[in-house]
Amino acid sequence: MMIKLYCFGESGNAYKAALTLTLAGLDWTPVYVDFFNGGARSPEFLALNPMGEVPVMVADDLVLSQSGVMQTWVTETTGRFGGRDTAEAREVLRWMFWDNHKMSGQAGSLRFMMNFLPEEKRPQEAIRWLSGRVKASLQTLERVLRDRDWLVGDGPTTADFACCGYLFYPEPFGFDRRALPAIDAWLGRIEALPGWKHPYDMMPGSPADRA
């Protein structure tokens, strides 16, 4: 099976898919999408994903968009990272939905506004509002991880790989890993998994390329 992941290094959502594919031991090839120059809006890309969003995964004749769908496909294909039983599988899904709405959906927007928009175009009111939302989500994650190693069960799942999607990036968006010891330890456990790589090492494209 040939797997291609249309992605770029700055995308935390693409990183969730790339990390899950990698840690599951699947061979995949990154296809760089020049997002900041309109690559996700080209006719060729929109033919793959009318939503105009990264990532997109192509596995032979199968085309998937949305990182959570790709993570679920990895579990269906390999039997890994989906929880040990039906109850855990539901809990994994609960955390993935939470991440999409409460963590990545807000942290990704905040990071983009604070780092990738021209400074004069950064909406300060939106940044202040989102900063409070992200802080609350980080506090939720910190509180839950104080008494467990992983979000669900006794091993890593796609819940972990979803919720960590934006937390390895160096650009400032109100996240100080050192100030959140439970999250820091959890990220360290993820980093120790065989095959883990930083998003800028796993996928092509980084702010340094555009400096």
N, C-alpha and C positions, 0 to 999 in steps of 0.2 A: 504494500500500500504506500502510495506517495502522498505525503501531507505537506501542504504549503500553508504558511501563516502570513497573511498580509498584515503588516504591522509597522510600527516605528518605535524607537527606543523610549521616547518621552511618554508613551501611552501606558498608564497604569492598567487600563482594561486589557490591552494587548499583552501586558506582562502576566496577568492572571492566566490567560490561555497558554502563553509560552511556558510559564513555570509549571503548569499542570501537565502539559505534554511532556516536558523534559523529565520531571520527577517520576512520571509513569513509565519512562523508558521508551517512549515512542520517538522514532526518527522523524524530524520535520525540518523544513527549509524555510527560512524567513524570506519574505518578499517585501522589500522596502516600499512604503507608501510615503511620498513626500507631502505629508499632511499640511505643513505650513505654507506650501506653495500650491495648494488646491488639489493635491493628488487624490483625496477622497471624494472629490467632486467631478472627476474626469468621467467622460462617457464610459470608458472601459471599466472603471471601478464601480460606477453606478449599475452597470450590467451585472456585477457580482452581488452588490448590496445596495438596493435602492434607498436604504436609509442613509447612505453616505457616511458610514461610520467604520472605524477600525476597532477591533480586528475582524478579519474574515478568514475562515479556514476552509481550504479545499482539500478533500481527501478522495482521490480518484474522482468519481462523479458526484460526490456529496459536497454541497456548499452550505456552510453554516456561518451565521453572524450572531453577535452577542456573546460575550465571553462566558457567561454562565451556561449557555447552551453547549458551548465547546467543552467546558469542564464536565458537564453531565455526560456528554458523548464519550469523553475519556473514561469515565467510570463505567459506562455501559460497555465499552470496548475492551477494557483491561480488567475490570472488576476491582479497581483500586480507588481508594480515597472517597468512597461513597458512604461510609458507615458500615457497621457489622450486621445490622438488621434493619427492619422497616422503621422502627422508632428512631434509630440514629440517622437513617436516611432522611426522615422528615426534619430532624434537627439540623442536619447539614443544609437542607434546602431553606430552612428558616433563617439561618445565618447568612446564606447567600442573598436572600431577599433583603435582609437588614442591611448588608453591605451595599447593595445596589442603591438603596434609598437613603440610608443614613450615613454611610461612611464614604465609599468611593464616589457616589453621586455628588457629594458635597465637597469632599477633599479635592477631587479632580478639578472641579470648577474653581475652587479657591486657589489652588496651585497655578492654574492657567492664568487667572486674573492677576495674581501677584508676580508672576515671573515671565509670562510669554506674551502678554499684551504690552504695547509701548507704554512707557511710564505715564505719559500724559493722558492715556486712555483707560487707565485702571480705575474702575468705579469704586470709590472709597466706601460709600454706604453699603454696597453689596458685599464688599470685602469684610467690613465690620460685622455684618449680619451673618455671613457664612462662617466667619471665624468663631463666632459663638456656637453655631451648630456643630462645627467640626470638633470644637473643644468638648462639647457634651458627648459626642459619639466616642471620642477617645477615652473619656472618663468611663463610659459604659464598658468598653473593651478592657480597660485597665481593671475595673472592678471584677469582671467575670474571670479574668485570667489570674487573679491573685491566688485562687485555690485549685487551679488545674493547669496542666501542661499544654493541652490542646482544646480547641473550642468544643469539639464533640468527641466523646469516647476517649480512648487511651492512645490514640495515634493521630497523625496528620490526616486531614481530609480537605476536600475542596472548599470547605468553610474557611479554613486557615488560609488557603491560597487566594481566596477571594478577598478576605478582609485585610490581608497584608499588601494588596496590590499597589497602593500608593505610599507605603510606609518605608520603603527602602530608598526613595529618591532624595537627593541632597538639597533640592531647591526648597527655600523656606515657605511654609504655609501654616505655621502655627504648631507644628509637631516637633517636640523636643524629646527624642527617644530617651535621653538620660534622665529626664524628669518623670518618666513613667516606667518604673522598674519591672512591673509584670509584663508589659508589652515588650520592653527591651529583652527580657529573658526569652519570651516567646519568639521574637524575631531571631534571636540567637539560635534557638532550636531549629527554626526553618532554615537558617543559613548553614546549619550542620548537616542537613539532609544531602545524601549523595547526588551530585549533579546540580546543586543550587548555584546560580550565578546572579550577579547584580543585573538589573534590567538593561543597563547600558552595555553590559558585556554579552547579554543574551540576544539582543535585538539590534539591528542597525539603526543609527540615528541618535544624536544627543545634542544638547545645546552647544557643546564645543564645536560641532560640525558647522553651526550657523554663526559662530562668533565672528 
